[in-house]
Amino acid sequence: MDDGAHVDVACTSEELSEALDALIENVIAHTPEDSPLHVAVAGTSDGCRVDVTDRGPGIPLGATRRGRSDRGSSGLGLDIARSCAESTGGRMEVLSDDDGSHTVRLVLLGAGRRPR
């Protein structure tokens, strides 16, 4: 995405703010203190994607289901993020890379692109 460029996505700023807060809070709560955190936004042909990447232990299998966590939390943070993405007609993806990094990606469709 070019500096200064913007994309209008099909969710409210409050929904997006809550989703990003939840994802960043998950990194802070569930990774060692010195783990790097990276947030990246990239434009796509039909909206944008937001990646929150860390080098922590990753997300346990099944933790992306609503209200499910094995780490003493409510497990609702990922549900908030997924709901935001899905409200645009997009999706949430959980990715792991060979370098040990883990990414939660929100694929957000642009305003007016939401499937009917």
All heavy atoms as an XYZ file, in Angstrom:
836
protein
N       0.856     -1.158      0.000
C       0.000      0.000      0.000
C       0.907      1.227      0.000
O       1.835      1.320      0.775
C      -0.892     -0.064      1.247
C      -1.824      1.084      1.397
S      -2.916      0.878      2.829
C      -4.131     -0.202      2.123
N       0.653      2.167     -0.871
C       1.454      3.378     -0.947
C       1.237      4.242      0.280
O       0.162      4.257      0.867
C       1.067      4.195     -2.184
C       1.390      3.462     -3.469
O       2.336      2.668     -3.466
O       0.680      3.681     -4.468
N       2.293      4.988      0.682
C       2.136      5.936      1.778
C       1.023      6.906      1.429
O       0.941      7.417      0.322
C       3.431      6.732      2.003
C       4.517      5.873      2.623
O       4.174      4.850      3.241
O       5.695      6.237      2.497
N       0.140      7.135      2.374
C      -0.955      8.068      2.149
C      -2.158      7.453      1.475
O      -3.215      8.063      1.425
N      -2.010      6.240      0.910
C      -3.152      5.581      0.275
C      -4.084      5.060      1.365
O      -3.666      4.785      2.473
C      -2.673      4.431     -0.598
N      -5.346      4.953      1.032
C      -6.285      4.390      1.996
C      -7.290      3.500      1.285
O      -7.493      3.609      0.086
C      -6.995      5.501      2.781
C      -8.026      6.235      1.984
N      -7.716      7.272      1.136
C      -9.363      6.052      1.893
C      -8.820      7.708      0.566
N      -9.840      6.995      1.003
N      -7.866      2.609      2.073
C      -8.896      1.710      1.579
C     -10.055      1.802      2.555
O      -9.868      1.699      3.769
C      -8.386      0.252      1.539
C      -9.500     -0.701      1.162
C      -7.211      0.109      0.596
N     -11.234      2.025      2.064
C     -12.426      1.984      2.897
C     -12.874      0.536      2.983
O     -13.180     -0.082      1.962
C     -13.544      2.843      2.293
C     -13.221      4.320      2.346
O     -12.610      4.762      3.338
O     -13.586      5.039      1.392
N     -12.857     -0.012      4.201
C     -13.266     -1.397      4.379
C     -14.691     -1.446      4.919
O     -15.195     -0.466      5.469
C     -12.300     -2.178      5.286
C     -10.946     -2.332      4.609
C     -12.148     -1.519      6.641
N     -15.319     -2.581      4.762
C     -16.732     -2.741      5.081
C     -16.962     -3.115      6.543
O     -17.747     -3.995      6.865
C     -17.350     -3.777      4.151
N     -16.239     -2.461      7.458
C     -16.497     -2.601      8.887
C     -16.300     -1.215      9.493
O     -15.731     -0.327      8.874
C     -15.582     -3.626      9.554
S     -13.827     -3.203      9.572
N     -16.760     -1.049     10.713
C     -16.600      0.250     11.360
C     -15.191      0.391     11.914
O     -14.497     -0.605     12.150
C     -17.610      0.429     12.510
O     -17.290     -0.488     13.562
C     -19.043      0.215     12.020
N     -14.786      1.617     12.153
C     -13.467      1.844     12.756
C     -13.411      1.232     14.149
O     -12.364      0.739     14.573
C     -13.138      3.334     12.791
O     -14.101      4.044     13.537
N     -14.539      1.215     14.857
C     -14.577      0.611     16.184
C     -14.347     -0.898     16.101
O     -13.615     -1.468     16.911
C     -15.907      0.912     16.885
C     -16.088      2.353     17.281
C     -16.588      3.237     16.120
O     -17.047      2.703     15.081
O     -16.490      4.462     16.263
N     -14.981     -1.559     15.123
C     -14.788     -3.000     14.957
C     -13.329     -3.322     14.637
O     -12.753     -4.251     15.216
C     -15.682     -3.533     13.829
C     -17.148     -3.567     14.156
C     -18.014     -3.893     12.948
O     -17.699     -3.426     11.827
O     -18.996     -4.615     13.139
N     -12.743     -2.552     13.744
C     -11.354     -2.795     13.373
C     -10.422     -2.518     14.543
O      -9.493     -3.277     14.803
C     -10.970     -1.951     12.159
C      -9.569     -2.172     11.604
C      -9.319     -3.636     11.284
C      -9.365     -1.301     10.367
N     -10.677     -1.444     15.280
C      -9.870     -1.118     16.452
C      -9.938     -2.233     17.492
O      -8.915     -2.642     18.052
C     -10.341      0.204     17.046
O      -9.603      0.515     18.206
N     -11.137     -2.752     17.746
C     -11.302     -3.841     18.710
C     -10.569     -5.097     18.239
O      -9.951     -5.801     19.042
C     -12.780     -4.150     18.925
C     -13.505     -3.096     19.727
C     -15.004     -3.356     19.832
O     -15.478     -4.410     19.352
O     -15.696     -2.492     20.387
N     -10.623     -5.389     16.953
C      -9.945     -6.563     16.414
C      -8.434     -6.439     16.576
O      -7.771     -7.379     17.039
C     -10.306     -6.755     14.939
N      -7.885     -5.278     16.215
C      -6.436     -5.087     16.351
C      -6.016     -5.089     17.806
O      -4.978     -5.678     18.158
C      -6.008     -3.793     15.661
C      -6.095     -3.831     14.141
C      -5.800     -2.457     13.552
C      -5.144     -4.875     13.580
N      -6.795     -4.446     18.674
C      -6.502     -4.472     20.110
C      -6.444     -5.910     20.617
O      -5.525     -6.280     21.359
C      -7.557     -3.708     20.912
C      -7.405     -2.200     20.855
O      -6.366     -1.717     20.371
O      -8.339     -1.508     21.303
N      -7.422     -6.717     20.218
C      -7.478     -8.102     20.675
C      -6.257     -8.891     20.201
O      -5.651     -9.644     20.977
C      -8.761     -8.769     20.194
N      -5.879     -8.719     18.936
C      -4.732     -9.458     18.409
C      -3.430     -9.031     19.069
O      -2.595     -9.873     19.433
C      -4.643     -9.282     16.891
C      -5.779     -9.922     16.096
C      -5.616     -9.627     14.615
C      -5.861    -11.425     16.354
N      -3.245     -7.743     19.258
C      -2.016     -7.248     19.895
C      -1.978     -7.653     21.365
O      -0.935     -8.070     21.882
C      -1.877     -5.729     19.686
C      -1.621     -5.451     18.196
C      -0.763     -5.161     20.559
C      -1.709     -4.001     17.795
N      -3.119     -7.574     22.048
C      -3.169     -8.012     23.446
C      -2.847     -9.499     23.563
O      -2.200     -9.923     24.524
C      -4.533     -7.704     24.052
C      -4.714     -6.232     24.346
C      -6.104     -5.881     24.871
O      -6.866     -6.814     25.242
O      -6.419     -4.691     24.907
N      -3.290    -10.310     22.588
C      -2.948    -11.733     22.605
C      -1.444    -11.938     22.517
O      -0.885    -12.784     23.213
C      -3.629    -12.470     21.454
C      -5.051    -12.867     21.763
O      -5.514    -12.751     22.889
N      -5.752    -13.337     20.747
N      -0.782    -11.181     21.649
C       0.672    -11.306     21.536
C       1.323    -10.939     22.869
O       2.183    -11.664     23.374
C       1.225    -10.416     20.400
C       2.748    -10.394     20.421
C       0.717    -10.899     19.050
N       0.900     -9.836     23.453
C       1.493     -9.388     24.718
C       1.257    -10.421     25.817
O       2.155    -10.722     26.609
C       0.923     -8.008     25.099
C       1.436     -6.956     24.106
C       1.297     -7.630     26.534
C       0.722     -5.626     24.183
N       0.064    -10.995     25.869
C      -0.290    -11.933     26.938
C       0.323    -13.316     26.764
O       0.583    -14.000     27.758
C      -1.813    -12.060     27.027
N       0.574    -13.743     25.524
C       0.916    -15.144     25.290
C       2.287    -15.387     24.671
O       2.564    -16.507     24.242
C      -0.160    -15.800     24.416
C      -1.519    -15.761     25.032
N      -1.837    -16.444     26.179
C      -2.636    -15.096     24.670
C      -3.102    -16.213     26.503
N      -3.606    -15.398     25.595
N       3.126    -14.365     24.600
C       4.474    -14.578     24.083
C       5.486    -14.091     25.118
O       5.166    -13.244     25.956
C       4.720    -13.821     22.759
O       4.586    -12.426     22.986
C       3.753    -14.261     21.681
N       6.695    -14.618     25.074
C       7.724    -14.116     25.990
C       7.917    -12.609     25.811
O       7.707    -12.063     24.718
C       8.978    -14.879     25.557
C       8.452    -16.130     24.909
C       7.169    -15.720     24.240
N       8.307    -11.944     26.880
C       8.390    -10.484     26.898
C       9.256     -9.897     25.790
O       8.969     -8.832     25.266
C       8.927    -10.015     28.253
C       8.761     -8.542     28.480
C       9.083     -8.154     29.901
O       8.585     -8.809     30.823
O       9.850     -7.191     30.067
N      10.307    -10.581     25.391
C      11.213    -10.030     24.374
C      10.842    -10.444     22.950
O      11.601    -10.210     22.013
C      12.650    -10.439     24.677
C      12.850    -11.944     24.675
O      11.848    -12.694     24.691
O      14.011    -12.384     24.660
N       9.656    -11.047     22.761
C       9.242    -11.474     21.426
C       8.881    -10.275     20.556
O       8.098     -9.423     20.976
C       8.016    -12.395     21.507
O       8.319    -13.568     22.190
N       9.436    -10.212     19.344
C       9.074     -9.102     18.460
C       7.636     -9.226     17.959
O       7.090    -10.322     17.837
C      10.059     -9.233     17.299
C      10.595    -10.612     17.367
C      10.425    -11.101     18.767
N       7.031     -8.083     17.709
C       5.675     -7.981     17.174
C       5.746     -7.088     15.946
O       6.404     -6.048     15.963
C       4.744     -7.356     18.225
C       3.404     -6.812     17.742
C       2.491     -7.948     17.312
C       2.745     -5.997     18.844
N       5.076     -7.514     14.889
C       5.074     -6.737     13.653
C       3.640     -6.657     13.139
O       2.952     -7.671     13.049
C       5.973     -7.417     12.608
C       6.077     -6.674     11.329
N       6.839     -5.545     11.184
C       5.508     -6.904     10.125
C       6.725     -5.106      9.942
N       5.924     -5.915      9.282
N       3.190     -5.455     12.831
C       1.872     -5.249     12.250
C       2.075     -4.645     10.864
O       2.797     -3.654     10.720
C       0.999     -4.315     13.120
C      -0.362     -4.085     12.467
C       0.835     -4.879     14.530
N       1.471     -5.261      9.864
C       1.623     -4.780      8.491
C       0.254     -4.715      7.826
O      -0.598     -5.574      8.052
C       2.535     -5.709      7.698
N       0.070     -3.696      7.007
C      -1.155     -3.525      6.241
C      -0.768     -3.455      4.768
O       0.161     -2.747      4.401
C      -1.898     -2.227      6.647
C      -3.164     -2.050      5.822
C      -2.202     -2.218      8.136
N      -1.477     -4.207      3.949
C      -1.205     -4.199      2.515
C      -2.520     -4.138      1.752
O      -3.480     -4.829      2.102
C      -0.430     -5.449      2.109
N      -2.553     -3.303      0.744
C      -3.729     -3.227     -0.108
C      -3.830     -4.467     -0.978
O      -2.821     -5.070     -1.342
N      -5.042     -4.868     -1.273
C      -5.295     -5.978     -2.184
C      -6.251     -5.482     -3.271
O      -6.761     -4.368     -3.186
C      -5.922     -7.184     -1.446
O      -7.201     -6.805     -0.939
C      -5.031     -7.668     -0.308
N      -6.509     -6.309     -4.246
C      -7.377     -5.877     -5.341
C      -8.814     -5.627     -4.895
O      -9.536     -4.875     -5.542
C      -7.358     -6.910     -6.469
O      -7.858     -8.147     -6.001
N      -9.217     -6.226     -3.778
C     -10.595     -6.047     -3.329
C     -10.714     -5.544     -1.892
O     -11.772     -5.636     -1.282
C     -11.395     -7.336     -3.514
C     -10.782     -8.523     -2.804
O      -9.715     -8.378     -2.170
O     -11.370     -9.614     -2.869
N      -9.652     -4.996     -1.338
C      -9.678     -4.464      0.029
C      -8.276     -4.342      0.581
O      -7.421     -3.702     -0.018
N      -8.040     -4.988      1.713
C      -6.701     -4.990      2.293
C      -6.539     -6.193      3.200
O      -7.491     -6.909      3.492
C      -6.433     -3.700      3.069
S      -7.316     -3.548      4.623
N      -5.300     -6.408      3.606
C      -5.035     -7.432      4.608
C      -4.206     -6.798      5.710
O      -3.378     -5.916      5.465
C      -4.368     -8.650      4.008
C      -2.942     -8.464      3.615
C      -2.338     -9.817      3.178
N      -0.938     -9.619      2.928
C      -0.397     -9.406      1.736
N      -1.176     -9.389      0.660
N       0.888     -9.205      1.606
N      -4.465     -7.247      6.923
C      -3.745     -6.776      8.095
C      -3.100     -8.002      8.728
O      -3.799     -8.960      9.087
C      -4.682     -6.091      9.108
C      -3.910     -5.626     10.325
C      -5.438     -4.936      8.462
N      -1.770     -7.981      8.850
C      -1.040     -9.089      9.454
C      -0.494     -8.671     10.809
O       0.144     -7.612     10.928
C       0.147     -9.503      8.579
C      -0.258    -10.185      7.290
O      -1.443    -10.530      7.139
O       0.622    -10.383      6.432
N      -0.727     -9.489     11.813
C      -0.109     -9.315     13.126
C       0.781    -10.539     13.318
O       0.282    -11.671     13.394
C      -1.167     -9.204     14.242
C      -0.492     -9.105     15.606
C      -2.063     -7.986     13.998
N       2.085    -10.311     13.339
C       3.062    -11.393     13.336
C       3.918    -11.316     14.592
O       4.327    -10.241     15.015
C       3.969    -11.295     12.089
O       3.141    -11.324     10.924
C       4.970    -12.430     12.030
N       4.188    -12.492     15.172
C       5.095    -12.564     16.321
C       5.925    -13.831     16.204
O       5.714    -14.643     15.322
C       4.302    -12.538     17.646
C       3.465    -13.777     17.857
O       4.032    -14.869     18.107
O       2.219    -13.681     17.765
N       6.874    -13.974     17.120
C       7.728    -15.152     17.139
C       7.535    -15.907     18.455
O       8.455    -16.502     18.981
C       9.174    -14.774     16.915
C       9.408    -14.224     15.513
C      10.847    -13.896     15.230
N      11.725    -15.026     15.336
C      11.983    -15.909     14.374
N      11.394    -15.777     13.203
N      12.816    -16.902     14.566
N       6.304    -15.878     18.949
C       5.970    -16.592     20.173
C       5.687    -18.057     19.896
O       6.044    -18.586     18.845
N       4.997    -18.718     20.840
C       4.763    -20.157     20.723
C       3.705    -20.557     19.699
O       3.543    -21.731     19.407
C       4.308    -20.549     22.132
C       3.726    -19.302     22.694
C       4.522    -18.170     22.093
N       2.982    -19.610     19.154
C       1.936    -19.938     18.179
C       0.591    -20.133     18.845
O       0.463    -20.090     20.065
N      -0.400    -20.352     18.034
C      -1.765    -20.521     18.522
C      -2.063    -22.013     18.596
O      -1.915    -22.720     17.598
C      -2.766    -19.804     17.589
C      -2.472    -18.300     17.603
C      -4.197    -20.089     18.008
C      -3.268    -17.511     16.608
N      -2.484    -22.497     19.769
C      -2.772    -23.929     19.899
C      -3.899    -24.376     18.976
O      -4.816    -23.601     18.679
C      -3.213    -24.081     21.362
C      -2.758    -22.850     22.054
C      -2.698    -21.774     21.010
N      -3.831    -25.608     18.528
C      -4.855    -26.190     17.677
C      -6.211    -26.062     18.367
O      -6.351    -26.344     19.546
C      -4.538    -27.661     17.414
C      -5.410    -28.378     16.407
C      -5.285    -27.727     15.032
C      -5.017    -29.838     16.325
N      -7.197    -25.591     17.660
C      -8.541    -25.455     18.195
C      -8.815    -24.121     18.866
O      -9.952    -23.806     19.188
N      -7.785    -23.312     19.091
C      -7.975    -22.043     19.806
C      -8.729    -21.011     18.983
O      -9.197    -20.024     19.527
C      -6.622    -21.467     20.238
N      -8.852    -21.229     17.686
C      -9.564    -20.259     16.855
C     -11.075    -20.468     16.896
O     -11.811    -19.666     16.355
C      -9.083    -20.311     15.398
O      -9.280    -21.626     14.896
C      -7.615    -19.919     15.295
N     -11.517    -21.541     17.554
C     -12.965    -21.730     17.715
C     -13.458    -20.805     18.811
O     -12.765    -20.547     19.796
C     -13.284    -23.183     18.049
C     -13.028    -24.107     16.865
C     -13.638    -25.473     17.075
N     -13.169    -26.135     18.276
C     -12.167    -27.013     18.305
N     -11.524    -27.321     17.209
N     -11.814    -27.570     19.436
N     -14.651    -20.326     18.672
C     -15.243    -19.333     19.576
C     -15.079    -19.712     21.044
O     -15.473    -20.777     21.477
C     -16.717    -19.151     19.261
C     -17.377    -18.132     20.148
C     -18.824    -17.921     19.737
N     -19.504    -17.069     20.672
C     -19.465    -15.747     20.668
N     -18.767    -15.144     19.748
N     -20.103    -15.057     21.565
N     -14.497    -18.780     21.807
C     -14.418    -18.911     23.250
C     -13.541    -20.042     23.743
O     -13.675    -20.494     24.867
N     -12.591    -20.472     22.939
C     -11.781    -21.632     23.307
C     -10.344    -21.187     23.544
O      -9.747    -20.523     22.727
C     -11.829    -22.622     22.145
C     -10.991    -23.800     22.304
C     -11.839    -24.970     22.682
N     -10.903    -26.047     22.945
C     -11.088    -27.269     22.585
N     -12.182    -27.602     21.990
N     -10.197    -28.172     22.850
N      -9.775    -21.530     24.704
C      -8.385    -21.211     24.999
C      -7.858    -22.208     26.008
O      -8.582    -22.659     26.885
C      -8.251    -19.795     25.563
O      -6.924    -19.560     25.967
N      -6.574    -22.551     25.905
C      -5.960    -23.416     26.913
C      -4.943    -22.646     27.735
O      -4.163    -23.214     28.455
C      -5.307    -24.631     26.251
C      -4.114    -24.265     25.395
O      -3.896    -23.070     25.129
O      -3.375    -25.189     24.984
N      -4.951    -21.332     27.630
C      -3.936    -20.521     28.306
C      -4.536    -19.611     29.373
O      -3.992    -18.562     29.676
C      -3.183    -19.688     27.275
C      -2.404    -20.561     26.323
C      -1.536    -19.719     25.438
N      -0.839    -20.575     24.492
C      -0.362    -20.150     23.358
N      -0.499    -18.894     23.007
N       0.264    -20.965     22.562
N      -5.648    -19.974     29.928
C      -6.219    -19.210     31.019
C      -6.918    -17.925     30.610
O      -7.206    -17.086     31.441
N      -7.204    -17.751     29.326
C      -7.920    -16.557     28.890
C      -9.299    -16.969     28.395
O      -9.617    -18.148     28.313
C      -7.152    -15.826     27.779
O      -7.162    -16.588     26.596
N     -10.109    -15.981     28.079
C     -11.466    -16.273     27.604
C     -11.460    -16.867     26.204
O     -12.417    -17.515     25.804
C     -12.309    -14.995     27.600
O     -11.814    -14.100     26.621
N     -10.402    -16.627     25.436
C     -10.346    -17.108     24.064
C     -11.171    -16.278     23.105
O     -11.309    -16.624     21.937
N     -11.735    -15.174     23.572
C     -12.615    -14.386     22.717
C     -11.868    -13.397     21.821
O     -12.448    -12.880     20.882
C     -13.645    -13.647     23.567
C     -14.638    -14.561     24.288
C     -15.593    -13.738     25.143
C     -15.402    -15.428     23.312
N     -10.593    -13.136     22.075
C      -9.842    -12.185     21.262
C      -9.809    -12.585     19.795
O     -10.041    -11.764     18.903
N      -9.528    -13.862     19.536
C      -9.508    -14.325     18.148
C     -10.896    -14.283     17.544
O     -11.055    -14.012     16.354
C      -8.927    -15.741     18.065
C      -7.437    -15.856     18.370
C      -7.018    -17.319     18.409
C      -6.607    -15.084     17.364
N     -11.913    -14.527     18.354
C     -13.283    -14.466     17.856
C     -13.662    -13.043     17.462
O     -14.325    -12.830     16.449
C     -14.254    -15.009     18.905
C     -15.635    -15.244     18.325
O     -15.735    -15.961     17.310
O     -16.591    -14.698     18.881
N     -13.217    -12.068     18.248
C     -13.469    -10.661     17.915
C     -12.823    -10.325     16.574
O     -13.440     -9.696     15.712
C     -12.941     -9.737     19.029
C     -13.803     -9.891     20.286
C     -12.886     -8.283     18.571
C     -13.198     -9.259     21.525
N     -11.574    -10.754     16.388
C     -10.860    -10.478     15.142
C     -11.534    -11.169     13.959
O     -11.727    -10.565     12.905
C      -9.404    -10.916     15.273
N     -11.895    -12.432     14.139
C     -12.555    -13.175     13.054
C     -13.886    -12.523     12.685
O     -14.213    -12.352     11.512
C     -12.782    -14.637     13.440
C     -13.473    -15.425     12.335
C     -13.758    -16.888     12.644
N     -14.306    -17.097     13.958
C     -13.623    -17.623     14.993
N     -12.358    -17.983     14.833
N     -14.197    -17.788     16.153
N     -14.658    -12.131     13.704
C     -15.956    -11.495     13.443
C     -15.801    -10.208     12.651
O     -16.606     -9.917     11.765
C     -16.678    -11.211     14.758
O     -17.035    -12.409     15.389
N     -14.771     -9.432     12.965
C     -14.511     -8.199     12.223
C     -14.257     -8.522     10.752
O     -14.861     -7.929      9.862
C     -13.329     -7.456     12.832
S     -12.817     -6.003     11.876
N     -13.350     -9.457     10.491
C     -13.025     -9.807      9.109
C     -14.250    -10.342      8.369
O     -14.529     -9.943      7.235
C     -11.892    -10.834      9.083
N     -14.988    -11.227      9.034
C     -16.150    -11.820      8.385
C     -17.265    -10.804      8.155
O     -18.037    -10.939      7.204
C     -16.652    -13.010      9.194
C     -15.700    -14.193      9.112
C     -16.103    -15.373      9.980
O     -17.065    -15.258     10.773
O     -15.438    -16.422      9.856
N     -17.320     -9.760      8.985
C     -18.346     -8.735      8.781
C     -18.144     -7.984      7.473
O     -19.070     -7.388      6.946
C     -18.369     -7.741      9.955
O     -17.287     -6.825      9.882
N     -16.929     -8.030      6.924
C     -16.647     -7.384      5.643
C     -16.832     -8.349      4.474
O     -16.668     -7.959      3.318
C     -15.200     -6.844      5.584
O     -14.280     -7.936      5.452
C     -14.862     -6.000      6.798
N     -17.104     -9.617      4.788
C     -17.135    -10.655      3.754
C     -15.784    -11.311      3.610
O     -15.579    -12.163      2.750
N     -14.838    -10.914      4.458
C     -13.482    -11.460      4.419
C     -13.329    -12.642      5.352
O     -14.283    -13.346      5.668
N     -12.090    -12.832      5.846
C     -11.801    -13.997      6.676
C     -10.573    -13.727      7.550
O      -9.825    -12.785      7.318
C     -11.560    -15.223      5.813
C     -10.309    -15.092      4.943
C     -10.225    -16.190      3.886
N      -9.048    -16.005      3.057
C      -8.943    -15.128      2.068
N      -9.956    -14.343      1.764
N      -7.831    -15.025      1.362
N     -10.392    -14.580      8.530
C      -9.187    -14.566      9.349
C      -8.398    -15.830      9.027
O      -8.973    -16.909      8.896
C      -9.544    -14.555     10.837
C      -8.322    -14.519     11.741
S      -8.741    -14.529     13.504
C      -9.006    -16.287     13.747
N      -7.091    -15.675      8.888
C      -6.218    -16.816      8.621
C      -5.156    -16.865      9.711
O      -4.693    -15.822     10.183
C      -5.527    -16.657      7.267
C      -6.477    -16.549      6.097
C      -5.776    -16.196      4.787
O      -4.586    -15.805      4.813
O      -6.420    -16.314      3.745
N      -4.762    -18.074     10.096
C      -3.666    -18.267     11.036
C      -2.557    -18.976     10.272
O      -2.769    -20.064      9.731
C      -4.108    -19.087     12.263
C      -2.937    -19.326     13.196
C      -5.251    -18.384     12.998
N      -1.395    -18.333     10.199
C      -0.287    -18.819      9.386
C       0.957    -19.024     10.246
O       1.212    -18.244     11.170
C       0.034    -17.803      8.285
C      -1.155    -17.299      7.467
C      -0.768    -16.061      6.688
C      -1.661    -18.382      6.557
N       1.732    -20.040      9.936
C       3.030    -20.250     10.575
C       4.069    -20.357      9.483
O       3.815    -20.937      8.426
C       3.027    -21.529     11.411
O       2.151    -21.396     12.499
N       5.250    -19.795      9.749
C       6.316    -19.810      8.757
C       7.461    -20.683      9.260
O       7.603    -20.918     10.464
C       6.809    -18.381      8.503
C       7.457    -18.225      7.145
O       7.807    -19.239      6.512
O       7.626    -17.074      6.709
N       8.292    -21.135      8.340
C       9.430    -21.980      8.691
C      10.432    -21.276      9.597
O      11.215    -21.921     10.283
C      10.155    -22.465      7.421
C       9.307    -23.446      6.626
O       8.412    -24.087      7.219
O       9.532    -23.565      5.405
N      10.413    -19.944      9.613
C      11.365    -19.204     10.443
C      10.908    -19.084     11.907
O      11.544    -18.434     12.715
C      11.631    -17.810      9.859
C      10.429    -16.877      9.952
O       9.355    -17.289     10.425
O      10.575    -15.713      9.527
N       9.776    -19.723     12.243
C       9.276    -19.690     13.614
C       8.308    -18.560     13.897
O       7.861    -18.392     15.028
N       7.956    -17.788     12.883
C       7.002    -16.701     13.098
C       5.580    -17.214     12.884
O       5.346    -18.192     12.184
C       7.292    -15.523     12.169
O       7.121    -15.892     10.823
N       4.649    -16.515     13.547
C       3.237    -16.861     13.471
C       2.465    -15.583     13.148
O       2.724    -14.533     13.732
C       2.754    -17.445     14.794
C       3.605    -18.584     15.257
N       3.505    -19.847     14.736
C       4.607    -18.621     16.163
C       4.393    -20.626     15.309
N       5.081    -19.909     16.179
N       1.519    -15.701     12.232
C       0.760    -14.538     11.779
C      -0.724    -14.812     11.877
O      -1.197    -15.878     11.479
C       1.110    -14.200     10.313
O       2.506    -13.898     10.234
C       0.304    -13.015      9.802
N      -1.451    -13.828     12.396
C      -2.901    -13.817     12.255
C      -3.185    -12.754     11.206
O      -2.789    -11.594     11.355
C      -3.618    -13.489     13.576
C      -5.122    -13.379     13.343
C      -3.319    -14.555     14.625
N      -3.810    -13.173     10.127
C      -4.102    -12.279      8.994
C      -5.597    -12.028      8.927
O      -6.397    -12.959      8.919
C      -3.626    -12.901      7.697
C      -4.046    -12.120      6.451
C      -3.427    -12.679      5.204
N      -2.000    -12.359      5.249
C      -1.081    -12.951      4.494
N      -1.422    -13.891      3.637
N       0.181    -12.594      4.591
N      -5.956    -10.754      8.877
C      -7.334    -10.367      8.632
C      -7.433     -9.920      7.184
O      -6.727     -8.995      6.761
C      -7.756     -9.215      9.556
C      -7.657     -9.484     11.045
C      -8.118     -8.258     11.829
C      -8.451    -10.711     11.446
N      -8.244    -10.601      6.406
C      -8.500    -10.225      5.022
C      -9.821     -9.465      5.043
O     -10.865    -10.035      5.370
C      -8.569    -11.460      4.106
C      -8.909    -11.053      2.686
C      -7.263    -12.244      4.168
N      -9.743     -8.174      4.756
C     -10.898     -7.286      4.843
C     -11.303     -6.850      3.438
O     -10.473     -6.331      2.688
C     -10.567     -6.061      5.686
C      -9.978     -6.333      7.066
C      -9.510     -5.025      7.706
C     -10.988     -7.029      7.949
N     -12.561     -7.066      3.094
C     -13.034     -6.600      1.795
C     -13.380     -5.128      1.882
O     -13.803     -4.626      2.928
C     -14.247     -7.397      1.339
C     -14.026     -8.881      1.076
C     -15.281     -9.508      0.499
C     -12.832     -9.130      0.168
N     -13.174     -4.436      0.776
C     -13.452     -3.018      0.720
C     -14.944     -2.728      0.773
O     -15.769     -3.576      0.428
N     -15.272     -1.522      1.207
C     -16.672     -1.108      1.246
C     -17.251     -1.250     -0.158
O     -16.608     -0.905     -1.148
C     -16.775      0.337      1.730
N     -18.434     -1.792     -0.253
C     -19.060     -2.009     -1.554
C     -18.674     -3.327     -2.195
O     -19.197     -3.678     -3.233
N     -17.749     -4.075     -1.602
C     -17.325     -5.359     -2.161
C     -17.874     -6.543     -1.396
O     -17.595     -7.677     -1.737
C     -15.803     -5.442     -2.149
C     -15.126     -4.322     -2.858
C     -14.470     -4.851     -4.043
N     -13.759     -3.772     -4.692
C     -13.148     -3.930     -5.813
N     -13.139     -5.078     -6.399
N     -12.548     -2.915     -6.381
N     -18.578     -6.273     -0.337
C     -19.113     -7.332      0.496
C     -20.034     -8.222     -0.327
O     -20.929     -7.737     -0.997
C     -19.873     -6.729      1.676
C     -20.425     -7.763      2.620
C     -21.256     -7.136      3.694
N     -20.491     -6.132      4.385
C     -20.889     -5.544      5.486
N     -22.056     -5.857      6.017
N     -20.152     -4.630      6.071
N     -19.820     -9.567     -0.248
C     -20.730    -10.466     -0.978
C     -22.139    -10.373     -0.424
O     -22.327    -10.121      0.748
C     -20.142    -11.851     -0.733
C     -18.856    -11.673     -0.033
C     -18.784    -10.271      0.444
N     -23.108    -10.558     -1.275
C     -24.512    -10.489     -0.820
C     -25.052    -11.853     -0.555
O     -24.758    -12.815     -1.022
C     -25.342     -9.792     -1.874
C     -24.886     -8.380     -1.986
C     -25.632     -7.690     -3.111
N     -24.926     -6.471     -3.388
C     -25.449     -5.296     -3.337
N     -26.705     -5.158     -3.031
N     -24.764     -4.220     -3.601
